[in-house]
């Protein structure tokens, strides 16, 4: 009735009924699943995205693919949005989410063809989801959150994003970065890890700097390029000549009067500089310590001259976020005025030096006492590699953060999916009536993850699943060994997934799949379709 009403009001409206609407949804979900399935796991392949202007992006990160791809199909676009939301919340699990939703709809299709109502299947999905979340609570492992565990969690996440050798390099950097900024009982702020890109050397030279790297240098040729044992003064004070806020005109009777006015205007800035130089003399006279000024506002050429004369390294127009990081990194307190400068407000860095790369300058602040803010310096020969590493590092940082905050981890390599499949098959026998078909479909859909992991590594998925199920029946936790296609013990191999990624995945995939199954009519009837055709 409703479709007839829509057609009457808008003859150009496109309406898909019952079976047709469901078929469109299932086809869209499976289409998106086919695109992403080859990306899953450490052996997954890479996609090349070409933009409208011919710009190229190489990636196997599901989140990057889904947000950069132009998706026309409304069902696929909805799944893509749900999967990218998973990444925003937990930092991982995007590809698995798309695979699970596609597979749930594919399994449901078998029962729909036999006349089972979609509502019955969605009730089964809901029961299976609740039971799965209860099983996850039993299956998760409570581990002492030490560096070794965090290395394993980060390695598991990073190897699915970049090649093995590079992933192992990044693992150390990512874990040490989070451990540096983590204080017991405090929330972890990943913004305190600066990610700096340098198009330089090879990708495996990416490293953690326990300090800060800024993407600009000193603006005066006579300033020192390298300062050891440096006091660091962080300022938010304008050290440049500023015009008066009120428009005013001056009339001079001779040139000397003009000189006097310029001199009196200059005196304001000179007084500020004098106080900085005074502080430098107070702390550096009689020793060979250096002095560095990092200012959020500008420093004009005349002021730079004065500072260079006293052998002070000065940087101007630092980012506000870097001012925050500098205090955590070097200690000290940022000053909004030069009136109350005392040695207590100074931070300390063992080494501050400038690195020139082509036309770009970078300033490194290193050898600090207690770094509560650090920098991951990403290096690589070209922009494609830098972007790929940047995406991987972001996911790696969040994997480590999740592991620390959760306090629990889940055995990886598809082990959870195999165990849950067996558990749900047992649970199905306790479910009364038709919803058990939904539970059965949910259980079968879970095997998509170990199947695709094996397939991407070049092994027969069915042989692998049989081997895993036989091993699991003997009471072992088993995952897929991607080098042989056989079963392995993920706990012994140190393959760990984030607990919150699995929890969020079970929630979102069942909800989205249920919503898509319950669609029995699709209407494309916007106002634009009423306009007369040109």
Secondary structure as GFF3:
##gff-version 3
##sequence-region A 1 534
A	DSSP	alpha_helix	2	9	.	.	.	ID=ss1
A	DSSP	beta_strand	14	17	.	.	.	ID=ss2
A	DSSP	alpha_helix	18	37	.	.	.	ID=ss3
A	DSSP	beta_strand	47	50	.	.	.	ID=ss4
A	DSSP	beta_strand	56	59	.	.	.	ID=ss5
A	DSSP	alpha_helix	62	68	.	.	.	ID=ss6
A	DSSP	alpha_helix	74	90	.	.	.	ID=ss7
A	DSSP	alpha_helix	94	113	.	.	.	ID=ss8
A	DSSP	alpha_helix	118	139	.	.	.	ID=ss9
A	DSSP	beta_strand	141	142	.	.	.	ID=ss10
A	DSSP	alpha_helix	147	158	.	.	.	ID=ss11
A	DSSP	alpha_helix	164	181	.	.	.	ID=ss12
A	DSSP	three_ten_helix	190	192	.	.	.	ID=ss13
A	DSSP	beta_strand	193	199	.	.	.	ID=ss14
A	DSSP	three_ten_helix	203	205	.	.	.	ID=ss15
A	DSSP	beta_strand	207	209	.	.	.	ID=ss16
A	DSSP	beta_strand	212	214	.	.	.	ID=ss17
A	DSSP	beta_strand	226	235	.	.	.	ID=ss18
A	DSSP	alpha_helix	255	284	.	.	.	ID=ss19
A	DSSP	beta_strand	290	295	.	.	.	ID=ss20
A	DSSP	alpha_helix	301	309	.	.	.	ID=ss21
A	DSSP	beta_strand	313	315	.	.	.	ID=ss22
A	DSSP	alpha_helix	320	330	.	.	.	ID=ss23
A	DSSP	three_ten_helix	343	345	.	.	.	ID=ss24
A	DSSP	beta_strand	347	357	.	.	.	ID=ss25
A	DSSP	beta_strand	360	366	.	.	.	ID=ss26
A	DSSP	beta_strand	374	380	.	.	.	ID=ss27
A	DSSP	alpha_helix	383	406	.	.	.	ID=ss28
A	DSSP	beta_strand	408	411	.	.	.	ID=ss29
A	DSSP	alpha_helix	415	428	.	.	.	ID=ss30
A	DSSP	alpha_helix	435	446	.	.	.	ID=ss31
A	DSSP	alpha_helix	448	456	.	.	.	ID=ss32
A	DSSP	alpha_helix	461	473	.	.	.	ID=ss33
A	DSSP	beta_strand	479	480	.	.	.	ID=ss34
A	DSSP	beta_strand	487	488	.	.	.	ID=ss35
A	DSSP	alpha_helix	490	493	.	.	.	ID=ss36
A	DSSP	beta_strand	496	498	.	.	.	ID=ss37
A	DSSP	alpha_helix	499	517	.	.	.	ID=ss38
A	DSSP	beta_strand	521	524	.	.	.	ID=ss39
A	DSSP	three_ten_helix	527	530	.	.	.	ID=ss40
###
